């Protein structure tokens, strides 16, 4: 029942996000100057490379799509590729608040993990708070709970300076991540039996706290008003108890890098819900 309920929750969030969000995905384009009563739909195809699991030293490709919807004439909401998927519910004097979701790919037993427990695909749900204290700068915090997989509580903190120059938009900023004991234990602890079976790792019990710190930079270029291409890259250093785990230190890496390329296309529709299956419409 829990898994079925979660599927309904995520489907409902996706449909509501499609219908109402001004800044769900990473890549948005300037509003066209016609059909002021319509909606701008931006579809992105993103190819990313990132560690194959938290603490891994091996990079793996992960292609995935993204969709953003906003009204024609509505100002673009700044966002970055490493954010969760969310939408604004309230705006209190420039403080944006809303739900957010994210996922973490499953951890198997490749890349030196033989004998260790598998961590299934994790769905995380929670909320975000975002504020632009002045032009071209934003701060954001996301708090998410893993409802399966690692089943831990995590938080991510963002700060970004951004600027648009002609058809280019540049952004850069620091990152700080937090994870509780459940999160740390799922990815960075090693039981004595696992250490014996693996043969390379030593027993270790990881505890929660600030887990990583680093930064992210992005460059977006509008080929036309409808097409845009973006590149991004960043890295973080594992901290505290998780950074001392034998998993990153003996078979992986404390340095976690990611990068990606996104191609985006924008078009106008009268009603974006026409593309959503009837069963998922709010």
C-alpha positions in Angstrom: 0.0 0.0 0.0 2.8 2.4 0.8 4.5 2.0 -2.6 1.2 2.3 -4.4 0.4 5.4 -2.4 3.8 6.9 -3.2 3.2 6.3 -6.9 -0.1 8.2 -6.7 1.7 11.0 -4.8 4.4 11.4 -7.4 2.0 11.2 -10.3 -0.2 13.9 -8.7 2.8 16.1 -8.0 4.0 15.7 -11.6 0.6 16.6 -13.0 0.1 19.6 -10.7 3.7 20.7 -11.4 3.0 20.5 -15.1 -0.1 22.6 -14.8 1.0 25.3 -12.4 4.7 25.6 -12.0 6.7 28.6 -13.3 10.1 27.1 -12.8 10.1 23.4 -12.4 13.0 22.3 -14.6 16.4 23.6 -15.2 16.1 25.0 -18.7 13.6 27.8 -19.5 13.6 30.3 -22.3 12.4 33.9 -22.7 8.6 34.3 -23.2 7.5 34.6 -26.8 5.8 37.8 -27.7 2.6 36.3 -29.0 -0.5 34.5 -27.7 -0.4 36.2 -24.3 -3.1 33.8 -23.0 -1.1 30.6 -23.7 1.5 28.6 -21.8 5.2 28.1 -22.6 6.2 24.5 -22.4 10.0 23.8 -22.4 11.1 20.2 -23.0 14.7 19.4 -22.2 16.8 16.3 -22.9 19.7 16.1 -20.5 22.8 13.9 -20.6 24.7 13.9 -17.3 27.7 12.1 -15.9 28.0 11.6 -12.1 29.3 9.1 -9.6 27.7 5.7 -9.9 26.8 5.8 -6.2 27.5 8.3 -3.3 31.2 8.0 -2.6 32.1 6.3 -5.9 35.1 7.2 -7.9 33.6 5.9 -11.1 31.5 8.2 -13.4 28.5 6.9 -15.1 26.2 8.5 -17.8 22.6 9.2 -16.8 20.3 10.6 -19.5 16.9 12.0 -18.4 14.2 14.4 -19.6 12.8 17.5 -17.9 9.7 19.6 -18.5 8.9 23.1 -17.4 5.6 25.1 -17.8 4.9 28.8 -17.2 2.5 31.4 -18.6 3.4 33.5 -21.5 4.8 36.8 -20.2 5.7 35.3 -16.8 9.2 36.1 -15.6 11.7 33.3 -15.7 12.5 31.7 -12.3 16.2 31.0 -12.0 17.1 27.3 -11.3 20.1 25.0 -11.6 20.4 21.3 -12.7 21.3 20.0 -9.2 18.0 21.1 -7.6 15.1 18.8 -6.8 11.9 18.9 -8.8 9.5 21.3 -7.2 7.0 24.1 -7.7 6.0 27.2 -5.9 2.9 27.3 -3.7 3.5 30.6 -1.9 5.5 33.8 -2.3 5.8 35.8 0.8 7.5 39.1 -0.2 10.0 37.3 -2.4 10.4 34.2 -0.2 9.2 31.3 -2.4 8.0 28.1 -0.6 6.8 24.8 -2.1 7.1 21.1 -2.2 10.1 19.3 -3.8 11.0 15.8 -4.8 14.2 14.1 -5.9 15.5 10.6 -6.5 18.8 8.8 -6.0 19.7 5.9 -8.4 20.0 2.5 -6.8 23.4 1.3 -5.5 24.3 -2.2 -6.7 27.4 -4.3 -6.2 29.6 -3.1 -9.0 32.6 -0.7 -8.8 34.1 -2.5 -5.7 30.9 -3.0 -3.8 30.8 -6.8 -3.9 29.3 -8.2 -0.7 27.7 -4.9 0.4 24.0 -4.4 0.8 22.1 -3.0 -2.1 20.3 0.3 -1.7 17.2 0.5 -4.0 16.2 3.5 -6.0 15.3 6.2 -3.5 12.4 8.7 -3.8 12.8 11.8 -1.7 9.9 14.2 -0.9 9.8 17.4 1.1 9.8 21.1 0.7 12.0 24.1 -0.3 12.5 27.7 0.7 14.1 30.2 -1.7 14.9 33.9 -1.5 16.5 36.5 -3.8 18.0 39.0 -1.4 19.0 41.2 -4.3 19.2 41.1 -8.1 21.1 38.2 -9.7 21.6 36.3 -6.4 19.5 33.6 -4.8 19.7 31.3 -1.8 17.8 28.1 -1.5 17.3 25.3 1.0 15.7 21.9 0.3 14.6 19.4 3.1 13.7 16.0 1.8 12.8 12.6 3.4 13.6 9.3 1.7 10.4 7.3 1.6 12.2 4.2 0.4 15.8 3.3 -0.5 18.1 4.9 2.0 15.0 6.1 4.1 17.0 9.0 5.6 16.5 12.7 5.9 18.6 15.0 3.7 19.0 18.7 3.2 20.7 20.7 0.5 21.7 24.4 0.7 22.4 26.5 -2.4 23.7 30.0 -3.1 24.1 31.3 -6.7 25.1 34.4 -8.4 23.9 34.7 -12.0 24.0 37.1 -14.9 22.6 37.3 -18.4 24.8 38.7 -21.2 23.2 38.8 -24.6 22.1 35.2 -25.4 24.3 33.8 -22.6 23.4 33.2 -18.9 26.1 32.4 -16.4 25.8 31.2 -12.8 28.1 30.0 -10.1 27.7 29.2 -6.4 28.6 27.0 -3.4 26.8 23.9 -2.2 26.4 22.3 1.3 24.7 18.9 2.0 23.4 17.3 5.1 22.3 13.7 5.8 21.1 12.0 8.9 22.2 8.6 10.4 19.9 6.6 8.2 21.3 8.2 5.0 24.9 7.9 6.2 24.5 4.3 7.3 22.9 3.2 4.0 25.7 4.4 1.8 28.8 4.6 4.0 28.6 2.0 6.8 30.3 -1.4 6.4 29.3 -4.3 8.7 32.0 -6.9 9.8 30.3 -9.5 7.6 30.3 -7.2 4.6 34.0 -6.4 5.2 34.8 -10.1 5.4 33.0 -10.9 2.1 34.3 -7.8 0.3 37.9 -8.4 1.3 39.0 -4.8 0.6 36.9 -2.8 3.1 37.1 -2.6 6.9 34.1 -2.4 9.3 32.8 1.1 9.8 29.7 2.8 11.3 28.9 6.1 9.6 26.9 8.8 11.4 25.0 11.8 10.1 25.9 15.4 9.8 27.1 17.7 7.0 28.1 15.2 4.3 29.6 17.3 1.4 30.5 20.8 0.4 31.5 22.2 -3.0 30.1 24.2 -5.9 28.3 24.3 -9.3 28.6 26.4 -12.4 26.4 26.7 -15.5 26.4 28.3 -18.9 23.3 28.5 -21.0 23.2 29.8 -24.6 20.0 30.6 -26.6 20.5 29.4 -30.2 17.1 30.9 -31.0 14.1 32.1 -29.0 13.0 28.4 -29.1 16.2 26.4 -28.7 18.8 26.6 -26.0 21.8 24.6 -25.0 23.3 24.4 -21.5 26.4 23.0 -20.0 27.1 22.6 -16.3 29.7 21.1 -14.0 30.5 21.0 -10.3 32.1 19.0 -7.6 31.9 18.3 -3.9 34.1 17.0 -1.2 32.7 14.4 1.2 32.9 15.6 4.8 32.7 14.4 8.4 31.9 10.8 9.2 30.9 9.9 5.6 34.2 11.3 4.3 36.1 9.1 6.7 34.3 5.9 5.5 36.4 3.2 3.9 34.0 3.2 0.9 35.2 6.5 -0.6 38.7 6.1 0.8 39.5 2.6 -0.3 37.3 1.8 -3.3 35.9 5.2 -4.3 36.7 8.8 -3.9 35.9 11.7 -1.5 35.8 14.0 -4.5 32.4 13.8 -6.2 32.2 15.4 -9.6 29.2 15.8 -12.0 28.7 17.5 -15.4 26.0 17.6 -18.1 24.7 18.9 -21.4 21.0 20.0 -21.9 19.2 20.7 -25.1 15.9 22.5 -24.7 13.0 23.4 -27.0 10.1 25.8 -26.1 6.7 26.1 -27.7 3.3 27.6 -26.8 0.1 25.6 -26.1 -3.3 26.8 -25.0 -3.7 24.2 -22.3 -0.7 22.0 -21.2 -3.0 19.5 -19.5 -4.0 18.3 -22.9 -0.7 16.3 -23.0 -1.3 14.8 -19.5 -3.2 11.5 -19.3 -6.7 12.0 -18.0 -6.0 9.8 -15.0 -3.2 12.1 -13.8 -4.9 15.4 -14.3 -5.6 17.4 -11.1 
